[in-house]
Every structure is written in C-alpha cells, then in structure tokens.
Amino acid sequence: MTEEKFYTVEEVAQILKVNPMTVYRRVKEGKLKVYKVGRVFRIGEKSLQNYLALVKK
C-alpha cells in the first residue's frame, strides 16, 4: 500500500509558479481537491496531477 504525498497551498503555488490566492481560487472552483487538516488545506499529489493534465489539454 503506497501513501499519497500531500502538499500545502504554498507548495502547490511554487510548483505551479502562481500566487497562493490562485490556488485557493482553483480549490473554490472545484478544480483542485483538498483535505482540511485542522486549519490547513492539503492537496494530494493525485489531485495536483489531475489538475495539471486538465490544464495541459
């Protein structure tokens, strides 16, 4: 059983080379699935890969 890697909003923003607010917008639009751990959003690697595939089309 493999464990999925999770990223913070700030890490995803660095990967995508965008502002963290842009990541929050994509979450609100439903384009990125997040898990809320306490007060912090975590974005799964699969969710990020799916978003990147969607954007590349």
mmJSON file of the N, C-alpha and C atoms, coordinates in Angstrom:
{"data_MODEL":{"atom_site":{
"group_PDB":["ATOM","ATOM","ATOM","ATOM","ATOM","ATOM","ATOM","ATOM","ATOM","ATOM","ATOM","ATOM","ATOM","ATOM","ATOM","ATOM","ATOM","ATOM","ATOM","ATOM","ATOM","ATOM","ATOM","ATOM","ATOM","ATOM","ATOM","ATOM","ATOM","ATOM","ATOM","ATOM","ATOM","ATOM","ATOM","ATOM","ATOM","ATOM","ATOM","ATOM","ATOM","ATOM","ATOM","ATOM","ATOM","ATOM","ATOM","ATOM","ATOM","ATOM","ATOM","ATOM","ATOM","ATOM","ATOM","ATOM","ATOM","ATOM","ATOM","ATOM","ATOM","ATOM","ATOM","ATOM","ATOM","ATOM","ATOM","ATOM","ATOM","ATOM","ATOM","ATOM","ATOM","ATOM","ATOM","ATOM","ATOM","ATOM","ATOM","ATOM","ATOM","ATOM","ATOM","ATOM","ATOM","ATOM","ATOM","ATOM","ATOM","ATOM","ATOM","ATOM","ATOM","ATOM","ATOM","ATOM","ATOM","ATOM","ATOM","ATOM","ATOM","ATOM","ATOM","ATOM","ATOM","ATOM","ATOM","ATOM","ATOM","ATOM","ATOM","ATOM","ATOM","ATOM","ATOM","ATOM","ATOM","ATOM","ATOM","ATOM","ATOM","ATOM","ATOM","ATOM","ATOM","ATOM","ATOM","ATOM","ATOM","ATOM","ATOM","ATOM","ATOM","ATOM","ATOM","ATOM","ATOM","ATOM","ATOM","ATOM","ATOM","ATOM","ATOM","ATOM","ATOM","ATOM","ATOM","ATOM","ATOM","ATOM","ATOM","ATOM","ATOM","ATOM","ATOM","ATOM","ATOM","ATOM","ATOM","ATOM","ATOM","ATOM","ATOM","ATOM","ATOM","ATOM","ATOM","ATOM","ATOM","ATOM","ATOM"],
"id":[1,2,3,4,5,6,7,8,9,10,11,12,13,14,15,16,17,18,19,20,21,22,23,24,25,26,27,28,29,30,31,32,33,34,35,36,37,38,39,40,41,42,43,44,45,46,47,48,49,50,51,52,53,54,55,56,57,58,59,60,61,62,63,64,65,66,67,68,69,70,71,72,73,74,75,76,77,78,79,80,81,82,83,84,85,86,87,88,89,90,91,92,93,94,95,96,97,98,99,100,101,102,103,104,105,106,107,108,109,110,111,112,113,114,115,116,117,118,119,120,121,122,123,124,125,126,127,128,129,130,131,132,133,134,135,136,137,138,139,140,141,142,143,144,145,146,147,148,149,150,151,152,153,154,155,156,157,158,159,160,161,162,163,164,165,166,167,168,169,170,171],
"type_symbol":["N","C","C","N","C","C","N","C","C","N","C","C","N","C","C","N","C","C","N","C","C","N","C","C","N","C","C","N","C","C","N","C","C","N","C","C","N","C","C","N","C","C","N","C","C","N","C","C","N","C","C","N","C","C","N","C","C","N","C","C","N","C","C","N","C","C","N","C","C","N","C","C","N","C","C","N","C","C","N","C","C","N","C","C","N","C","C","N","C","C","N","C","C","N","C","C","N","C","C","N","C","C","N","C","C","N","C","C","N","C","C","N","C","C","N","C","C","N","C","C","N","C","C","N","C","C","N","C","C","N","C","C","N","C","C","N","C","C","N","C","C","N","C","C","N","C","C","N","C","C","N","C","C","N","C","C","N","C","C","N","C","C","N","C","C","N","C","C","N","C","C"],
"label_atom_id":["N","CA","C","N","CA","C","N","CA","C","N","CA","C","N","CA","C","N","CA","C","N","CA","C","N","CA","C","N","CA","C","N","CA","C","N","CA","C","N","CA","C","N","CA","C","N","CA","C","N","CA","C","N","CA","C","N","CA","C","N","CA","C","N","CA","C","N","CA","C","N","CA","C","N","CA","C","N","CA","C","N","CA","C","N","CA","C","N","CA","C","N","CA","C","N","CA","C","N","CA","C","N","CA","C","N","CA","C","N","CA","C","N","CA","C","N","CA","C","N","CA","C","N","CA","C","N","CA","C","N","CA","C","N","CA","C","N","CA","C","N","CA","C","N","CA","C","N","CA","C","N","CA","C","N","CA","C","N","CA","C","N","CA","C","N","CA","C","N","CA","C","N","CA","C","N","CA","C","N","CA","C","N","CA","C","N","CA","C","N","CA","C","N","CA","C","N","CA","C"],
"label_alt_id":[null,null,null,null,null,null,null,null,null,null,null,null,null,null,null,null,null,null,null,null,null,null,null,null,null,null,null,null,null,null,null,null,null,null,null,null,null,null,null,null,null,null,null,null,null,null,null,null,null,null,null,null,null,null,null,null,null,null,null,null,null,null,null,null,null,null,null,null,null,null,null,null,null,null,null,null,null,null,null,null,null,null,null,null,null,null,null,null,null,null,null,null,null,null,null,null,null,null,null,null,null,null,null,null,null,null,null,null,null,null,null,null,null,null,null,null,null,null,null,null,null,null,null,null,null,null,null,null,null,null,null,null,null,null,null,null,null,null,null,null,null,null,null,null,null,null,null,null,null,null,null,null,null,null,null,null,null,null,null,null,null,null,null,null,null,null,null,null,null,null,null],
"label_comp_id":["MET","MET","MET","THR","THR","THR","GLU","GLU","GLU","GLU","GLU","GLU","LYS","LYS","LYS","PHE","PHE","PHE","TYR","TYR","TYR","THR","THR","THR","VAL","VAL","VAL","GLU","GLU","GLU","GLU","GLU","GLU","VAL","VAL","VAL","ALA","ALA","ALA","GLN","GLN","GLN","ILE","ILE","ILE","LEU","LEU","LEU","LYS","LYS","LYS","VAL","VAL","VAL","ASN","ASN","ASN","PRO","PRO","PRO","MET","MET","MET","THR","THR","THR","VAL","VAL","VAL","TYR","TYR","TYR","ARG","ARG","ARG","ARG","ARG","ARG","VAL","VAL","VAL","LYS","LYS","LYS","GLU","GLU","GLU","GLY","GLY","GLY","LYS","LYS","LYS","LEU","LEU","LEU","LYS","LYS","LYS","VAL","VAL","VAL","TYR","TYR","TYR","LYS","LYS","LYS","VAL","VAL","VAL","GLY","GLY","GLY","ARG","ARG","ARG","VAL","VAL","VAL","PHE","PHE","PHE","ARG","ARG","ARG","ILE","ILE","ILE","GLY","GLY","GLY","GLU","GLU","GLU","LYS","LYS","LYS","SER","SER","SER","LEU","LEU","LEU","GLN","GLN","GLN","ASN","ASN","ASN","TYR","TYR","TYR","LEU","LEU","LEU","ALA","ALA","ALA","LEU","LEU","LEU","VAL","VAL","VAL","LYS","LYS","LYS","LYS","LYS","LYS"],
"label_asym_id":["A","A","A","A","A","A","A","A","A","A","A","A","A","A","A","A","A","A","A","A","A","A","A","A","A","A","A","A","A","A","A","A","A","A","A","A","A","A","A","A","A","A","A","A","A","A","A","A","A","A","A","A","A","A","A","A","A","A","A","A","A","A","A","A","A","A","A","A","A","A","A","A","A","A","A","A","A","A","A","A","A","A","A","A","A","A","A","A","A","A","A","A","A","A","A","A","A","A","A","A","A","A","A","A","A","A","A","A","A","A","A","A","A","A","A","A","A","A","A","A","A","A","A","A","A","A","A","A","A","A","A","A","A","A","A","A","A","A","A","A","A","A","A","A","A","A","A","A","A","A","A","A","A","A","A","A","A","A","A","A","A","A","A","A","A","A","A","A","A","A","A"],
"label_entity_id":["1","1","1","1","1","1","1","1","1","1","1","1","1","1","1","1","1","1","1","1","1","1","1","1","1","1","1","1","1","1","1","1","1","1","1","1","1","1","1","1","1","1","1","1","1","1","1","1","1","1","1","1","1","1","1","1","1","1","1","1","1","1","1","1","1","1","1","1","1","1","1","1","1","1","1","1","1","1","1","1","1","1","1","1","1","1","1","1","1","1","1","1","1","1","1","1","1","1","1","1","1","1","1","1","1","1","1","1","1","1","1","1","1","1","1","1","1","1","1","1","1","1","1","1","1","1","1","1","1","1","1","1","1","1","1","1","1","1","1","1","1","1","1","1","1","1","1","1","1","1","1","1","1","1","1","1","1","1","1","1","1","1","1","1","1","1","1","1","1","1","1"],
"label_seq_id":[1,1,1,2,2,2,3,3,3,4,4,4,5,5,5,6,6,6,7,7,7,8,8,8,9,9,9,10,10,10,11,11,11,12,12,12,13,13,13,14,14,14,15,15,15,16,16,16,17,17,17,18,18,18,19,19,19,20,20,20,21,21,21,22,22,22,23,23,23,24,24,24,25,25,25,26,26,26,27,27,27,28,28,28,29,29,29,30,30,30,31,31,31,32,32,32,33,33,33,34,34,34,35,35,35,36,36,36,37,37,37,38,38,38,39,39,39,40,40,40,41,41,41,42,42,42,43,43,43,44,44,44,45,45,45,46,46,46,47,47,47,48,48,48,49,49,49,50,50,50,51,51,51,52,52,52,53,53,53,54,54,54,55,55,55,56,56,56,57,57,57],
"pdbx_PDB_ins_code":[null,null,null,null,null,null,null,null,null,null,null,null,null,null,null,null,null,null,null,null,null,null,null,null,null,null,null,null,null,null,null,null,null,null,null,null,null,null,null,null,null,null,null,null,null,null,null,null,null,null,null,null,null,null,null,null,null,null,null,null,null,null,null,null,null,null,null,null,null,null,null,null,null,null,null,null,null,null,null,null,null,null,null,null,null,null,null,null,null,null,null,null,null,null,null,null,null,null,null,null,null,null,null,null,null,null,null,null,null,null,null,null,null,null,null,null,null,null,null,null,null,null,null,null,null,null,null,null,null,null,null,null,null,null,null,null,null,null,null,null,null,null,null,null,null,null,null,null,null,null,null,null,null,null,null,null,null,null,null,null,null,null,null,null,null,null,null,null,null,null,null],
"Cartn_x":[0.845,0.0,0.892,0.702,1.526,0.779,1.535,0.944,1.046,-0.045,-0.061,0.642,1.374,2.051,1.069,1.137,0.271,1.107,0.575,1.262,0.427,1.099,0.391,0.035,-0.822,-1.194,0.044,0.917,2.131,3.037,3.152,3.986,3.405,2.089,1.437,1.622,1.52,1.731,3.138,4.133,5.508,5.653,5.039,5.119,4.496,3.33,2.613,3.107,3.98,4.502,3.369,2.479,1.37,1.305,0.466,0.235,-0.615,-0.406,-1.245,-2.745,-3.118,-4.542,-5.123,-4.308,-4.756,-5.08,-4.266,-4.517,-5.831,-6.038,-7.299,-8.495,-8.347,-9.432,-9.736,-8.684,-8.885,-9.575,-9.266,-9.935,-11.417,-11.715,-13.101,-13.886,-13.219,-13.85,-14.042,-13.432,-13.549,-12.539,-11.559,-10.558,-9.452,-9.263,-8.29,-9.021,-8.875,-9.498,-8.557,-9.108,-8.282,-8.821,-7.94,-8.291,-7.94,-8.848,-8.585,-8.105,-6.897,-6.304,-6.177,-7.082,-7.119,-7.525,-6.649,-6.924,-6.187,-5.455,-4.581,-5.17,-5.153,-5.549,-4.364,-4.619,-3.606,-4.146,-3.281,-3.662,-2.884,-3.612,-2.983,-2.251,-1.229,-0.435,-1.301,-2.242,-3.129,-4.0,-4.507,-5.329,-4.529,-3.293,-2.421,-2.126,-1.849,-1.576,-2.801,-3.99,-5.224,-5.444,-5.169,-5.315,-4.34,-3.095,-2.091,-2.487,-3.046,-3.498,-4.65,-5.537,-6.672,-6.206,-5.227,-4.713,-3.959,-3.271,-2.459,-3.293,-4.573,-5.421,-5.67],
"Cartn_y":[-1.178,0.0,1.244,2.086,3.29,4.472,5.359,6.55,7.709,8.431,9.59,10.76,11.514,12.704,13.871,14.703,15.872,17.138,18.195,19.481,20.558,21.583,22.761,23.652,24.618,25.572,26.31,26.673,27.402,26.549,25.256,24.366,24.213,24.07,23.948,25.239,26.369,27.66,27.741,27.266,27.268,26.329,25.16,24.191,24.772,25.409,25.965,27.35,27.925,29.277,30.303,30.214,31.158,31.655,32.633,33.17,32.176,32.047,31.152,31.45,32.71,33.04,32.372,32.196,31.497,30.045,29.436,28.051,27.99,28.921,28.956,29.12,29.92,30.091,28.783,28.065,26.782,25.775,25.853,24.992,25.356,26.641,27.106,26.737,26.764,26.398,24.893,24.124,22.671,22.011,22.747,22.199,21.462,21.772,21.073,20.547,19.256,18.66,18.836,19.277,19.497,18.703,18.473,17.879,18.916,19.153,20.141,19.403,19.736,19.153,20.288,20.311,21.453,22.688,23.669,24.902,24.946,23.89,23.892,23.014,23.526,22.737,21.917,20.665,19.802,19.339,19.361,18.964,17.711,16.668,15.4,15.449,14.619,14.566,14.17,13.234,12.819,13.978,14.743,15.901,16.909,17.133,18.06,17.545,16.258,15.671,15.761,15.505,15.614,17.046,18.008,19.415,19.775,19.327,19.621,19.004,17.797,17.151,17.936,18.447,19.234,20.539,21.167,22.448,22.277,21.163,20.937,20.662,20.306,19.979,21.167],
"Cartn_z":[0.0,0.0,0.0,-0.986,-1.084,-0.481,0.118,0.708,-0.272,-0.402,-1.289,-0.61,-1.388,-0.867,-0.895,0.126,0.213,0.268,-0.345,-0.417,0.266,0.766,1.27,0.08,0.328,-0.722,-1.218,-0.301,-0.675,-1.564,-1.257,-2.074,-3.475,-3.563,-4.872,-5.667,-4.997,-5.672,-6.245,-5.503,-6.007,-7.201,-7.13,-8.228,-9.497,-9.339,-10.489,-10.894,-10.058,-10.301,-10.365,-9.365,-9.244,-7.803,-7.582,-6.251,-5.448,-4.143,-3.34,-3.461,-3.662,-3.839,-5.079,-6.106,-7.314,-6.979,-6.141,-5.722,-4.944,-4.021,-3.268,-4.202,-5.266,-6.242,-6.956,-7.346,-8.031,-7.112,-5.828,-4.848,-4.789,-4.7,-4.617,-5.873,-7.03,-8.301,-8.428,-7.532,-7.578,-8.495,-8.957,-9.871,-9.138,-7.865,-7.023,-5.797,-5.537,-4.359,-3.177,-2.053,-0.866,0.313,1.249,2.534,3.583,4.496,5.538,6.781,7.211,8.403,9.412,10.372,11.286,10.51,10.499,9.743,8.412,8.106,6.93,5.826,4.6,3.44,2.961,2.597,1.991,0.648,-0.345,-1.7,-2.05,-2.424,-2.748,-4.078,-4.179,-5.408,-6.599,-6.397,-7.491,-7.956,-7.013,-7.356,-8.169,-7.756,-8.479,-9.886,-10.016,-11.332,-12.232,-11.675,-12.459,-12.939,-12.076,-12.451,-13.57,-13.442,-14.47,-15.811,-15.786,-17.024,-17.644,-16.813,-17.285,-17.922,-17.317,-17.804,-19.117,-19.284,-20.487,-21.722,-21.556,-22.709,-23.581],
"occupancy":[1.0,1.0,1.0,1.0,1.0,1.0,1.0,1.0,1.0,1.0,1.0,1.0,1.0,1.0,1.0,1.0,1.0,1.0,1.0,1.0,1.0,1.0,1.0,1.0,1.0,1.0,1.0,1.0,1.0,1.0,1.0,1.0,1.0,1.0,1.0,1.0,1.0,1.0,1.0,1.0,1.0,1.0,1.0,1.0,1.0,1.0,1.0,1.0,1.0,1.0,1.0,1.0,1.0,1.0,1.0,1.0,1.0,1.0,1.0,1.0,1.0,1.0,1.0,1.0,1.0,1.0,1.0,1.0,1.0,1.0,1.0,1.0,1.0,1.0,1.0,1.0,1.0,1.0,1.0,1.0,1.0,1.0,1.0,1.0,1.0,1.0,1.0,1.0,1.0,1.0,1.0,1.0,1.0,1.0,1.0,1.0,1.0,1.0,1.0,1.0,1.0,1.0,1.0,1.0,1.0,1.0,1.0,1.0,1.0,1.0,1.0,1.0,1.0,1.0,1.0,1.0,1.0,1.0,1.0,1.0,1.0,1.0,1.0,1.0,1.0,1.0,1.0,1.0,1.0,1.0,1.0,1.0,1.0,1.0,1.0,1.0,1.0,1.0,1.0,1.0,1.0,1.0,1.0,1.0,1.0,1.0,1.0,1.0,1.0,1.0,1.0,1.0,1.0,1.0,1.0,1.0,1.0,1.0,1.0,1.0,1.0,1.0,1.0,1.0,1.0,1.0,1.0,1.0,1.0,1.0,1.0],
"B_iso_or_equiv":[0.0,0.0,0.0,0.0,0.0,0.0,0.0,0.0,0.0,0.0,0.0,0.0,0.0,0.0,0.0,0.0,0.0,0.0,0.0,0.0,0.0,0.0,0.0,0.0,0.0,0.0,0.0,0.0,0.0,0.0,0.0,0.0,0.0,0.0,0.0,0.0,0.0,0.0,0.0,0.0,0.0,0.0,0.0,0.0,0.0,0.0,0.0,0.0,0.0,0.0,0.0,0.0,0.0,0.0,0.0,0.0,0.0,0.0,0.0,0.0,0.0,0.0,0.0,0.0,0.0,0.0,0.0,0.0,0.0,0.0,0.0,0.0,0.0,0.0,0.0,0.0,0.0,0.0,0.0,0.0,0.0,0.0,0.0,0.0,0.0,0.0,0.0,0.0,0.0,0.0,0.0,0.0,0.0,0.0,0.0,0.0,0.0,0.0,0.0,0.0,0.0,0.0,0.0,0.0,0.0,0.0,0.0,0.0,0.0,0.0,0.0,0.0,0.0,0.0,0.0,0.0,0.0,0.0,0.0,0.0,0.0,0.0,0.0,0.0,0.0,0.0,0.0,0.0,0.0,0.0,0.0,0.0,0.0,0.0,0.0,0.0,0.0,0.0,0.0,0.0,0.0,0.0,0.0,0.0,0.0,0.0,0.0,0.0,0.0,0.0,0.0,0.0,0.0,0.0,0.0,0.0,0.0,0.0,0.0,0.0,0.0,0.0,0.0,0.0,0.0,0.0,0.0,0.0,0.0,0.0,0.0],
"pdbx_formal_charge":[null,null,null,null,null,null,null,null,null,null,null,null,null,null,null,null,null,null,null,null,null,null,null,null,null,null,null,null,null,null,null,null,null,null,null,null,null,null,null,null,null,null,null,null,null,null,null,null,null,null,null,null,null,null,null,null,null,null,null,null,null,null,null,null,null,null,null,null,null,null,null,null,null,null,null,null,null,null,null,null,null,null,null,null,null,null,null,null,null,null,null,null,null,null,null,null,null,null,null,null,null,null,null,null,null,null,null,null,null,null,null,null,null,null,null,null,null,null,null,null,null,null,null,null,null,null,null,null,null,null,null,null,null,null,null,null,null,null,null,null,null,null,null,null,null,null,null,null,null,null,null,null,null,null,null,null,null,null,null,null,null,null,null,null,null,null,null,null,null,null,null],
"auth_seq_id":[1,1,1,2,2,2,3,3,3,4,4,4,5,5,5,6,6,6,7,7,7,8,8,8,9,9,9,10,10,10,11,11,11,12,12,12,13,13,13,14,14,14,15,15,15,16,16,16,17,17,17,18,18,18,19,19,19,20,20,20,21,21,21,22,22,22,23,23,23,24,24,24,25,25,25,26,26,26,27,27,27,28,28,28,29,29,29,30,30,30,31,31,31,32,32,32,33,33,33,34,34,34,35,35,35,36,36,36,37,37,37,38,38,38,39,39,39,40,40,40,41,41,41,42,42,42,43,43,43,44,44,44,45,45,45,46,46,46,47,47,47,48,48,48,49,49,49,50,50,50,51,51,51,52,52,52,53,53,53,54,54,54,55,55,55,56,56,56,57,57,57],
"auth_comp_id":["MET","MET","MET","THR","THR","THR","GLU","GLU","GLU","GLU","GLU","GLU","LYS","LYS","LYS","PHE","PHE","PHE","TYR","TYR","TYR","THR","THR","THR","VAL","VAL","VAL","GLU","GLU","GLU","GLU","GLU","GLU","VAL","VAL","VAL","ALA","ALA","ALA","GLN","GLN","GLN","ILE","ILE","ILE","LEU","LEU","LEU","LYS","LYS","LYS","VAL","VAL","VAL","ASN","ASN","ASN","PRO","PRO","PRO","MET","MET","MET","THR","THR","THR","VAL","VAL","VAL","TYR","TYR","TYR","ARG","ARG","ARG","ARG","ARG","ARG","VAL","VAL","VAL","LYS","LYS","LYS","GLU","GLU","GLU","GLY","GLY","GLY","LYS","LYS","LYS","LEU","LEU","LEU","LYS","LYS","LYS","VAL","VAL","VAL","TYR","TYR","TYR","LYS","LYS","LYS","VAL","VAL","VAL","GLY","GLY","GLY","ARG","ARG","ARG","VAL","VAL","VAL","PHE","PHE","PHE","ARG","ARG","ARG","ILE","ILE","ILE","GLY","GLY","GLY","GLU","GLU","GLU","LYS","LYS","LYS","SER","SER","SER","LEU","LEU","LEU","GLN","GLN","GLN","ASN","ASN","ASN","TYR","TYR","TYR","LEU","LEU","LEU","ALA","ALA","ALA","LEU","LEU","LEU","VAL","VAL","VAL","LYS","LYS","LYS","LYS","LYS","LYS"],
"auth_asym_id":["A","A","A","A","A","A","A","A","A","A","A","A","A","A","A","A","A","A","A","A","A","A","A","A","A","A","A","A","A","A","A","A","A","A","A","A","A","A","A","A","A","A","A","A","A","A","A","A","A","A","A","A","A","A","A","A","A","A","A","A","A","A","A","A","A","A","A","A","A","A","A","A","A","A","A","A","A","A","A","A","A","A","A","A","A","A","A","A","A","A","A","A","A","A","A","A","A","A","A","A","A","A","A","A","A","A","A","A","A","A","A","A","A","A","A","A","A","A","A","A","A","A","A","A","A","A","A","A","A","A","A","A","A","A","A","A","A","A","A","A","A","A","A","A","A","A","A","A","A","A","A","A","A","A","A","A","A","A","A","A","A","A","A","A","A","A","A","A","A","A","A"],
"auth_atom_id":["N","CA","C","N","CA","C","N","CA","C","N","CA","C","N","CA","C","N","CA","C","N","CA","C","N","CA","C","N","CA","C","N","CA","C","N","CA","C","N","CA","C","N","CA","C","N","CA","C","N","CA","C","N","CA","C","N","CA","C","N","CA","C","N","CA","C","N","CA","C","N","CA","C","N","CA","C","N","CA","C","N","CA","C","N","CA","C","N","CA","C","N","CA","C","N","CA","C","N","CA","C","N","CA","C","N","CA","C","N","CA","C","N","CA","C","N","CA","C","N","CA","C","N","CA","C","N","CA","C","N","CA","C","N","CA","C","N","CA","C","N","CA","C","N","CA","C","N","CA","C","N","CA","C","N","CA","C","N","CA","C","N","CA","C","N","CA","C","N","CA","C","N","CA","C","N","CA","C","N","CA","C","N","CA","C","N","CA","C","N","CA","C","N","CA","C","N","CA","C"],
"pdbx_PDB_model_num":[1,1,1,1,1,1,1,1,1,1,1,1,1,1,1,1,1,1,1,1,1,1,1,1,1,1,1,1,1,1,1,1,1,1,1,1,1,1,1,1,1,1,1,1,1,1,1,1,1,1,1,1,1,1,1,1,1,1,1,1,1,1,1,1,1,1,1,1,1,1,1,1,1,1,1,1,1,1,1,1,1,1,1,1,1,1,1,1,1,1,1,1,1,1,1,1,1,1,1,1,1,1,1,1,1,1,1,1,1,1,1,1,1,1,1,1,1,1,1,1,1,1,1,1,1,1,1,1,1,1,1,1,1,1,1,1,1,1,1,1,1,1,1,1,1,1,1,1,1,1,1,1,1,1,1,1,1,1,1,1,1,1,1,1,1,1,1,1,1,1,1]
}}}
